[in-house]
């Protein structure tokens, strides 16, 4: 499966997922797409055969109409690696099961500015 990571997803997550799966995971930044508006980014991703888009921007789920799209969207509740690292298996399961044209939020907790973790 081809998976595209948004520019706001930690690269350590990519490394962790590649070691656990056979998915091809590429970052938007690597493709030079880091500055594209969200709609254009999803359109290009679909054209290039990506099946899943992973982002740290939960607003994307509500901003983009996924009806009729071939790409699925996974939004992480945070893009903070110390919180995400404990949820790698859950994120992988979401990638493996999300349906085309749908969106899913993966809860990884919430980062507070005071440096304290708040788990949900």
N, C-alpha and C positions, 0 to 999 in steps of 0.2 A: 504494500500500500504506500502511496506517496503522501507524505505529510509535510505541510508548510507551517513553519513557526513564524509568528509575527515578530517584529523587531523588539517587542517588550518582554519576550519570554527568555528566561535565563538559558545561556548556552549549556550550562551544566545539566539541564534537563535533557537536552538533545543527546549529550554524551551518555547519560544514564539509560535513556530509552533505546538508543542504538545497541547498547550492550545486551539488552533484554529482549529485543525483537528483531524481526527481519525487515522492518519498515524502512523505507528511504525517507530520511528526515532532512529537510533543507530549510535554511532560514531565509526570510524575505530580504534581509540585509545582504546575504551572500549573492542573491540574484540581482541586487541593485534595486530592489522594490521597496526598500525601507521607508521611502518618503511618499509612496503612492497613497492617495485617499483610499479609505476602506473599501468602497464599492469597486473601484478600479483594481485594487489588490485582489479581491475575491474573483473578479472577472478573469484576470490574468492567470490566477491560480487554476481556475477551472480549465481555461484554454490549454494550460501546460500539463493537464492531467492529474493535478493534485486532488485527492479525495477527502482530505481532512485539513482544516485550518485551525491551529491552536493559537490562542491569544490570551493576554493578561487583561484585556479590555472587555469587561462584561457588558458595557454599553453597546458593543457591536451586535449583540443578540437582538437588541431592540431597534437598532438603527437600520439593519439590513433585512430585506425581505428574502428569505431563503426558499420560498415556495418555487418549485420547478428547478431549483439548482441541483447540480450533481455533487457539489461539495458540501461537507458537513462542517459545523463550527463547534469547537470546544473552547469555552472561556474558563480560565482559572480564576479562583476567587482572590488570588494575590499573584504577584510576580516576584515575590521575595524567596530566594532560593532556600534559606534556612527553614522556611515553612513548607515549601514545595517538596523538598527532598524526602520527607516522610510519606508522601502521597504518590510516589512514582508508580507503584503497581495500580493504583486507582486511576491515574491518568492514562496508563497503558490500556487498562480495561475499557475506558471511555473511548479511546481511539479505535480499539478493536470492535466495538459494538455500536458506535453512533451511525445513524442512517443518513444517506444522502439527503440534503435539503432540510436537515434538522439541526438543532442546537442543543448543547448540554453544558451546564455549569458544573465544574468539579470543585468542590469545597476543599480548600487546603488550609483554612484558617484565615486570619486577618492580621496584618502587620500594623502596629501602632507606632506613631512617630517617636514615642518615648523609648523605643527600642525593646519594648516588652511584647511578647507574643500573646495573642488572644486566640485560643482555639475555639472553633465552633463545633 
